[in-house]
Amino acid sequence: MAITKKDKGELKNLGSKLKSIRLAKGLTLKELGYLIDKDPQSISRVEVGDINPTYLYLLKLCEGLEVKIRDLFD
């Protein structure tokens, strides 16, 4: 299934939300990656909307950021 322009915009919005939460918590990509056992480059790709993260990946990010998944969509 191809990603549409609208989908790409949604991924960018999600990534922006994740990045703003990470920065508000004072975490670097490297620090967050260490907390959730993911490489900083893949987290960065999520934050800029380059990849469509799985539900489980989002759960890990939320765990590391100490937020509930619903907080990403409020």
LUMFISE-862385 format. One record per residue: residue in one letter; x, y, z negated of N, C-alpha, C in turn. Coordinates in Angstrom, 2 decimals, always signed. Atoms other than C-alpha are relative to their C-alpha. Layout:
BEGIN
PT   rest       n_x       n_y       n_z      ca_x      ca_y      ca_z       c_x       c_y       c_z
PT      A         X         Y         Z         X         Y         Z         X         Y         Z
...
end
This chain:
BEGIN
PT   rest       n_x       n_y       n_z      ca_x      ca_y      ca_z       c_x       c_y       c_z
PT      M     +0.84     -1.18     +0.00     +0.00     +0.00     +0.00     +0.89     +1.24     +0.00
PT      A     -0.79     -1.22     -0.14     +1.46     +3.33     +1.09     -0.42     +1.03     -1.05
PT      I     +0.28     -1.06     +0.97     +1.74     +6.17     -1.37     -0.36     +1.26     +0.79
PT      T     +0.48     -1.20     -0.69     -0.25     +9.19     -0.20     +0.62     +1.25     -0.63
PT      K     -0.48     -1.27     +0.56     +0.63    +12.85     -0.73     -0.63     +0.27     -1.36
PT      K     +0.71     -0.20     +1.28     -2.00    +12.99     -3.46     +0.62     -0.88     -1.09
PT      D     -0.63     +0.92     +0.95     -0.47     +9.93     -5.15     +1.35     +0.54     -0.45
PT      K     -1.33     -0.56     +0.31     +2.98    +11.54     -4.96     -0.14     +1.16     -0.99
PT      G     +0.25     -1.11     +0.93     +1.57    +14.63     -6.67     -0.34     -0.50     -1.39
PT      E     +0.34     +0.59     +1.30     +0.10    +12.48     -9.43     +1.25     -0.53     -0.70
PT      L     -1.24     +0.53     +0.59     +3.47    +10.77     -9.96     +0.89     +1.14     -0.50
PT      K     -0.79     -1.15     +0.43     +5.19    +14.16    -10.14     -0.59     +0.60     -1.29
PT      N     +0.64     -0.52     +1.21     +2.64    +15.36    -12.72     +0.30     -0.87     -1.21
PT      L     -0.31     +0.93     +1.08     +3.17    +12.25    -14.82     +1.45     +0.15     -0.43
PT      G     -1.42     -0.16     +0.30     +6.94    +12.63    -14.57     +0.29     +1.29     -0.74
PT      S     -0.18     -1.29     +0.67     +6.76    +16.28    -15.57     -0.44     -0.06     -1.45
PT      K     +0.51     +0.15     +1.37     +4.70    +15.38    -18.63     +1.00     -0.78     -0.85
PT      L     -0.99     +0.80     +0.73     +7.20    +12.70    -19.65     +1.25     +0.82     -0.31
PT      K     -1.21     -0.81     +0.20    +10.12    +15.06    -19.17     -0.21     +1.07     -1.06
PT      S     +0.25     -1.05     +0.99     +8.51    +17.84    -21.19     -0.08     -0.58     -1.42
PT      I     +0.05     +0.66     +1.32     +7.81    +15.42    -24.06     +1.42     -0.36     -0.44
PT      R     -1.38     +0.38     +0.33    +11.39    +14.11    -23.91     +0.80     +1.21     -0.45
PT      L     -0.75     -1.21     +0.35    +12.84    +17.62    -23.97     -0.48     +0.60     -1.31
PT      A     +0.55     -0.51     +1.26    +10.51    +18.70    -26.78     +0.51     -0.80     -1.19
PT      K     -0.53     +0.86     +1.06    +11.83    +15.76    -28.80     +1.51     +0.13     -0.13
PT      G     -1.44     -0.22     +0.05    +15.39    +16.88    -28.07     +0.82     -1.19     +0.45
PT      L     -0.70     +1.20     -0.47    +16.35    +13.66    -26.28     +0.57     +0.20     +1.39
PT      T     -0.56     +0.05     -1.34    +18.68    +13.30    -23.34     -0.50     -1.26     +0.68
PT      L     +0.35     +1.22     -0.73    +18.03    +10.75    -20.62     +0.77     -1.19     -0.55
PT      K     -0.85     +1.07     +0.52    +20.90     +8.71    -22.00     -0.52     -0.49     -1.36
PT      E     +0.51     +0.38     +1.32    +19.50     +8.76    -25.54     -1.31     -0.77     +0.11
PT      L     +1.27     +0.71     -0.19    +16.02     +7.75    -24.40     +0.25     -1.37     +0.60
PT      G     -0.34     +1.28     -0.60    +17.50     +5.04    -22.23     +0.52     -0.99     -1.02
PT      Y     -0.53     +0.87     +1.06    +19.38     +3.65    -25.21     -1.13     -0.50     -0.89
PT      L     +1.10     +0.38     +0.90    +16.22     +3.65    -27.34     -0.89     -1.08     +0.60
PT      I     +0.94     +0.93     -0.62    +14.20     +1.67    -24.80     +0.68     -1.03     +0.89
PT      D     -0.78     +0.96     -0.79    +16.98     -0.34    -23.12     -0.28     +0.12     +1.50
PT      K     +0.17     -0.28     -1.43    +16.51     +1.29    -19.71     +1.11     +0.95     +0.42
PT      D     -1.08     -0.89     -0.43    +19.09     +3.05    -17.58     -0.54     +1.41     +0.24
PT      P     +0.43     -1.39     -0.13    +18.92     +6.86    -17.55     -0.42     +0.36     +1.42
PT      Q     +0.34     -0.31     -1.38    +18.81     +6.92    -13.75     -1.44     -0.40     +0.33
PT      S     +1.38     +0.42     -0.29    +15.55     +4.95    -13.63     -1.00     +0.90     -0.72
PT      I     +0.88     -0.93     +0.72    +14.01     +7.22    -16.26     -0.09     +1.32     +0.77
PT      S     -0.02     -1.23     -0.80    +15.07    +10.23    -14.19     -0.87     -0.14     +1.24
PT      R     +0.82     +0.23     -1.19    +13.43     +8.72    -11.11     -1.49     +0.04     -0.34
PT      V     +1.40     -0.10     +0.44    +10.18     +8.38    -13.07     -0.35     +1.48     -0.23
PT      E     +0.26     -1.40     +0.33    +10.46    +11.98    -14.29     -0.16     +0.90     +1.23
PT      V     +0.13     -0.83     -1.20    +10.84    +13.38    -10.77     -1.07     -0.54     +0.96
PT      G     +1.08     +0.55     -0.81     +8.07    +11.19     -9.36     +0.45     -0.85     +1.17
PT      D     -0.52     +0.83     -1.09    +10.28     +9.03     -7.15     -0.49     -1.44     -0.04
PT      I     +0.49     +1.38     +0.10     +8.90     +5.75     -8.46     -1.33     -0.02     -0.74
PT      N     +1.27     +0.23     +0.66     +5.55     +4.45     -9.59     +0.25     -1.00     -1.13
PT      P     -0.34     +0.90     +1.09     +6.24     +3.03    -13.06     -1.13     -0.98     -0.32
PT      T     +1.01     +0.97     +0.42     +4.48     -0.09    -14.25     -0.58     +0.42     -1.34
PT      Y     +0.63     -0.23     +1.30     +2.18     -0.04    -17.23     +0.97     -0.32     -1.13
PT      L     -0.94     +0.40     +1.05     +4.79     -1.88    -19.28     +1.16     +0.98     -0.13
PT      Y     -1.06     -0.99     +0.04     +7.48     +0.63    -18.33     -0.50     +1.25     -0.72
PT      L     +0.58     -1.16     +0.68     +5.17     +3.47    -19.42     -0.13     -0.24     -1.51
PT      L     +0.09     +0.33     +1.43     +4.56     +1.68    -22.73     +1.35     +0.13     -0.68
PT      K     -1.35     -0.11     +0.57     +8.33     +1.47    -23.31     +0.39     +1.47     -0.14
PT      L     -0.32     -1.43     +0.08     +8.76     +5.15    -22.51     -0.73     +0.65     -1.17
PT      C     +0.78     -0.56     +1.10     +5.97     +6.04    -24.93     +0.53     -0.45     -1.35
PT      E     -0.59     +0.50     +1.24     +7.52     +3.84    -27.59     +1.25     +0.81     -0.36
PT      G     -1.22     -0.76     +0.24    +10.85     +5.64    -27.21     -0.28     +1.45     -0.34
PT      L     +0.35     -1.40     +0.24     +9.17     +9.05    -27.20     -0.91     +0.17     -1.21
PT      E     +0.89     +0.00     +1.17     +6.95     +8.09    -30.15     -1.30     +0.75     +0.27
PT      V     +1.31     -0.55     -0.35     +3.74     +9.07    -28.38     -0.90     -1.16     +0.45
PT      K     +0.96     +0.98     -0.52     +0.61     +7.17    -27.41     -0.13     +0.21     +1.50
PT      I     +0.08     -0.09     -1.46     +0.13     +6.39    -23.74     -1.08     +0.99     +0.44
PT      R     +1.06     -0.94     -0.37     -3.07     +8.44    -23.70     +0.49     +1.45     -0.03
PT      D     -0.57     -1.35     +0.05     -0.95    +11.50    -24.55     +0.56     +0.44     +1.36
PT      L     -0.54     -0.32     -1.32     +0.50    +11.29    -21.03     -1.09     +0.52     +0.93
PT      F     +1.10     -0.31     -0.91     -2.93    +11.83    -19.52     -0.93     +1.07     -0.54
PT      D     +0.82     -1.07     +0.59     -4.38    +14.51    -21.82     +0.39     +1.35     +0.58
end
